[in-house]
Amino acid sequence: MPVAIKFDDQYIEIARSFVAALEKKDHKEANNLLNELNNSNHSVIFQEIGKLTRELHDTLSSFELDMNIADLAENEIPDAKKRLAYVIEQTDEAANTTLSIVEKFIPICETLDKDSNELAIEWNRFVSKEMNADDFRDLTKRIKKYIDDNKSSYTDIKSGINEIILAQGFQDITGQIIRKVIALVQDVEEKLIRVIKITGAGAVDSRPAEKDELEGPQVPGLKSNDAVNGQDEVDDLLSSLGF
Amino acid sequence: MNTDMKILIVDDFSTMRRIIKNLLRDLGFNNTHEADDGNTALPMLQSGNYDFLVTDWNMPGMTGIDLLREVRKDENLSTLPVLLVTAESKKDQIVMAAEAGVNGYIVKPFNAATLEEKINKIFERIAASK
């Protein structure tokens, strides 16, 4: 609020006397003159200066508190980007490890299935007494081989299962990293709010900007209003469009 | 449905390509090929005699929706069946995909049964329209 103050000779005179009293170290006189000024119409200027001083003091101390904003921008945000890139790397590695093992299991299962079916046919021939001695000797050899193969398949499958289990360790690692990044984002958010309060940017538009960018996976608890809720709603929407 | 048909799987994440490839193999489709975005996929489609395209939406380079639009614009590819498999689930986007001429839309995460159902539906509809 602009304060219009008319300095007339009388007040200039009081001010001069005040300075003179201070120079003479006559504190009593100085106080009297100050009171005189205070009681005058000009007391409003002191109130304004007092208010401004208080605001400046508060602003400076808040900025001191937030000096680590620079550190956030210089170090912590680039660190967070690296951490998130590492999350991608970890999840990629775990998924590929798991898929590679599963792909190794598929031919093992197919062989197991094929051998069992073939042996079942031979076994039924034996049970129905349709098998001669030579065929029977051949069958016993195949059964022995089947048992040995299964043992080796079992060893492969068991070690593969253990590898798959170990590969799930990515969840622990990435979970911890993401938690740290969430804490950092919260920190940044709080500091930005404080800066906005200090600079008095009350008129900041809090609405999110209109954006064309893709939203990506829906995160539980952060559901977007205009997103569908699963495959059934996709199907309903498409069928309403004539699909 | 012809299980020998040539399928192109497009996704920027190799894990998702592998998951789709494995699910398709389980459904009897072994003739699958991969690309990591629209820019890589389009020349493959133009020269490769593909029968079916399964694509993600959000990819660097050319996105799935732009790939779909390019496919529909290309006179040799305009009738290629296209299935979008994506995490994008905003209604506007589904409508946009429908308008661009998608044949099926699956939201991630999805399962093998959904994939089978959508593929069957796409090819049943194509067979019925012939």
Interface residues (C-beta under 8 A of the other chain):
Chain A: T91 D92 A95 N96 L99 V102 E103 L214 E215 G216 P217 Q218 S224 D226 A227 V228 G230 Q231 V234 L237 L238 L241 F243
Chain B: F13 S14 T15 R18 I19 N22 W57 N58 T63 A87 E88 S89 K90 K91 D92 Q93 I94 V95 A98 Y105 I106 V107 K108 F110 T114
